[in-house]
Amino acid sequence: MNIGNLNIDGNLFSAPLAGISDSVFRTLCREYGASATVSEMVSAQGLKFSDKKTRKYLFFTDKERPIGIQLFGPDPDSALRGLEKALEVNPDFIDFNLGCPVRKVIKQGSGAALLQNPELAAEIIKTMVKNSPIPVTAKMRSGWDSSSIVFPELSLRLQDVGVSAIFIHPRTVAQGFCGEADRGLVCRTKPKLKVPVIYSGDIRSPGDAGDVVEHTGSDGIMIGRAAMGDPSIFHRVRQFFETGEIIPAPTPPEKIDMLLDHHARVKDRYGDDFTVKYMRKFIVWYTHQLPRKSELRRELFNLSDCGEVITRLKEYRSSLAS
Ligand SMILES: Cc1cc2nc3c(=O)[nH]c(=O)nc-3n(C[C@H](O)[C@H](O)[C@H](O)COP(=O)(O)O)c2cc1C
């Protein structure tokens, strides 16, 4: 598919996931078959003020390409300053966040707060498009609540000011992650748009991915939570889209192998101390539905050394195989 002048081999995107979709995670998603990746959201204001920690979020390697850097900010000026900094690392596209429901982000007028001010949202995107040599995309929720659904109107506005694609998670801010995502809304809006629409929300299997495309007409799909403990979902969805074949989900020993691989890559990138704590959330996700998972997690969380964690995981893997 094309996003502006950027050609992407396939239509599967790994979702921006704050605190999760770092360079290592994105590389895994891409290796398993994601067609493109998106960074976790990066504060345009933090970049504007050259905050060192914020700049770290811009790190990526060529293995993650095509990659979009996702920015968030409250106004055209911060967005523009953030854009200039983000362009320095040479990403393939820039995405702008119009959907983050986190209180701290909304309080500063960013993320989903902009759904309540479509004019300002369009002004921000217009400024970014005007000043960006690479495509600018937007990722949004459907609206603030069920009485203020803005996706149909706002997506057209953004298209008018030059956005190259729209990622839509069709839940309102009020819904959080609960209730039904509104596929019908995407289905009704999609024919009115010329730019690609990429659907995000609750895609957990090749079947879900196929259903979403069939029932919404979306040009692509984005996967977030289902990849957190199983990045190989991209392989299964890609295989299904390309051949119709349904590949079985990884077996428990395969899950542990994937976890060990993820662990080793994080250790290489960040070192031992960081890895032991950082990997705990991934341990929970990778071991979801595995036998004796509570006992295993309890043991692993008591360890403070990467070598011990690896040894225990290998022992557990052997116990599964036997
Ligand atoms: C822990 C977490 C962090 C997220 N961080 C971001 C983010 O930084 N930017 C963004 O646009 N969406 C973010 N999202 C939303 C996801 O990108 C995605 O749209 C949503 O989770 C629905 O897709 P899923 O059901 O495949 O996870 C986040 C979601 C979760 C659960």
The ligand as a Tripos MOL2 file, in Angstrom:
@<TRIPOS>MOLECULE
LIG
   31    33     1     0     0
SMALL
NO_CHARGES

@<TRIPOS>ATOM
      1 C1         -0.2360    0.0740   26.8940 C.3       1 LIG1
      2 C2         -0.7420    0.8270   25.6890 C.ar      1 LIG1
      3 C3         -0.0180    1.9040   25.2140 C.ar      1 LIG1
      4 C4         -0.4810    2.6260   24.0990 C.ar      1 LIG1
      5 N1          0.2540    3.6660   23.6190 N.ar      1 LIG1
      6 C5         -0.1680    4.3510   22.5120 C.ar      1 LIG1
      7 C6          0.6120    5.4110   21.9550 C.ar      1 LIG1
      8 O1          1.7030    5.7500   22.4370 O.2       1 LIG1
      9 N2          0.1070    6.0480   20.8670 N.ar      1 LIG1
     10 C7         -1.0910    5.6880   20.2840 C.ar      1 LIG1
     11 O2         -1.5090    6.2880   19.2990 O.2       1 LIG1
     12 N3         -1.8220    4.6790   20.7850 N.ar      1 LIG1
     13 C8         -1.3810    3.9990   21.8510 C.ar      1 LIG1
     14 N4         -2.1150    2.9380   22.3160 N.ar      1 LIG1
     15 C9         -3.3000    2.4730   21.5610 C.3       1 LIG1
     16 C10        -2.8870    1.3700   20.5650 C.3       1 LIG1
     17 O3         -1.9740    1.8430   19.6110 O.3       1 LIG1
     18 C11        -4.1010    0.7750   19.8390 C.3       1 LIG1
     19 O4         -4.7140    1.7450   19.0480 O.3       1 LIG1
     20 C12        -5.1340    0.2020   20.8310 C.3       1 LIG1
     21 O5         -4.4980   -0.5260   21.8660 O.3       1 LIG1
     22 C13        -6.1440   -0.7150   20.1210 C.3       1 LIG1
     23 O6         -5.4960   -1.7350   19.4120 O.3       1 LIG1
     24 P1         -5.2320   -3.2210   20.0220 P.3       1 LIG1
     25 O7         -6.5410   -3.7590   20.4770 O.co2     1 LIG1
     26 O8         -4.6160   -3.9590   18.8590 O.co2     1 LIG1
     27 O9         -4.2800   -3.0520   21.1690 O.co2     1 LIG1
     28 C14        -1.6940    2.2390   23.4500 C.ar      1 LIG1
     29 C15        -2.4060    1.1460   23.9500 C.ar      1 LIG1
     30 C16        -1.9500    0.4310   25.0470 C.ar      1 LIG1
     31 C17        -2.7430   -0.7500   25.5390 C.3       1 LIG1
@<TRIPOS>BOND
     1     1     2 1
     2     2     3 ar
     3     2    30 ar
     4     3     4 ar
     5     4     5 ar
     6     4    28 ar
     7     5     6 ar
     8     6     7 ar
     9     6    13 1
    10     7     8 2
    11     7     9 ar
    12     9    10 ar
    13    10    11 2
    14    10    12 ar
    15    12    13 ar
    16    13    14 ar
    17    14    15 1
    18    14    28 ar
    19    15    16 1
    20    16    17 1
    21    16    18 1
    22    18    19 1
    23    18    20 1
    24    20    21 1
    25    20    22 1
    26    22    23 1
    27    23    24 1
    28    24    25 2
    29    24    26 1
    30    24    27 1
    31    28    29 ar
    32    29    30 ar
    33    30    31 1
@<TRIPOS>SUBSTRUCTURE
     1 LIG1         1 GROUP 0 **** ****
